[in-house]
Structures are given as structure tokens and as C-alpha cells.
Amino acid sequence: MNLFHKLINHFVGNIAMWIFYGGKKTIEEVAKNDNSFLGFITVIILAFILFYSFK
């Protein structure tokens, strides 16, 4: 996985965790952890939803 994909996955994972906490934690506190795997799962789920919604 190249650096750009890892950056996107980390960014999406941070947003997903921030939404999970309901904004009670700041984005800086959420970004301290590596959320790239969660971002990867989120991107896959969104891709499947978009793929099957346009079919």
C-alpha cells in the first residue's frame, strides 16, 4: 500500500472514530491512534454501498 492510500485510510479512519465518539473527543485526541485499518474497512463498505446503489 503506497503512502497516499495509507494517508486516505488514516484520514477516513480518524473521521469515523470521531463520529463514533460523537465529537466528545477532539480530532487531535482521535488522531493520536493509528486508525488506518478502520479507514480501510470504511472505504470498502462505502465502495460496496455505492457500487450496488448504482447498479
C-alpha positions as CSV (number, residue, x, y, z in Angstrom):
1,M,0.0,0.0,0.0
2,N,1.5,3.3,-1.0
3,L,1.7,6.4,1.1
4,F,-1.2,8.2,-0.5
5,H,-3.6,5.2,0.2
6,K,-2.4,5.0,3.8
7,L,-3.0,8.7,4.3
8,I,-6.5,8.5,2.9
9,N,-7.3,5.4,5.1
10,H,-5.9,7.2,8.1
11,F,-7.9,10.3,7.4
12,V,-11.2,8.4,6.9
13,G,-10.5,6.2,10.0
14,N,-10.0,9.3,12.1
15,I,-13.3,10.8,10.9
16,A,-15.0,7.5,11.6
17,M,-13.7,7.3,15.1
18,W,-14.5,11.0,15.8
19,I,-18.1,10.3,14.7
20,F,-18.1,7.2,16.9
21,Y,-17.2,9.3,19.9
22,G,-19.9,11.8,18.9
23,G,-17.4,14.7,18.9
24,K,-16.7,14.3,22.7
25,K,-13.0,13.8,21.9
26,T,-11.2,16.3,19.8
27,I,-9.9,15.3,16.4
28,E,-6.3,15.7,17.8
29,E,-7.0,13.1,20.5
30,V,-8.5,10.7,18.0
31,A,-5.6,11.2,15.6
32,K,-3.1,10.0,18.2
33,N,-4.0,6.4,17.4
34,D,-3.5,4.7,14.1
35,N,-7.0,4.4,12.6
36,S,-5.9,3.4,9.1
37,F,-7.3,-0.1,9.3
38,L,-10.6,1.2,10.3
39,G,-10.4,3.7,7.4
40,F,-9.7,0.8,5.0
41,I,-12.7,-1.1,6.2
42,T,-14.9,2.1,6.0
43,V,-13.7,2.7,2.4
44,I,-14.5,-0.8,1.4
45,I,-18.0,-0.7,2.9
46,L,-18.7,2.7,1.2
47,A,-17.4,1.3,-2.1
48,F,-19.8,-1.6,-1.9
49,I,-22.7,0.6,-1.0
50,L,-22.0,2.9,-3.9
51,F,-21.4,0.1,-6.3
52,Y,-24.7,-1.7,-5.5
53,S,-26.7,1.5,-5.3
54,F,-25.9,2.5,-8.9
55,K,-26.4,-1.0,-10.3
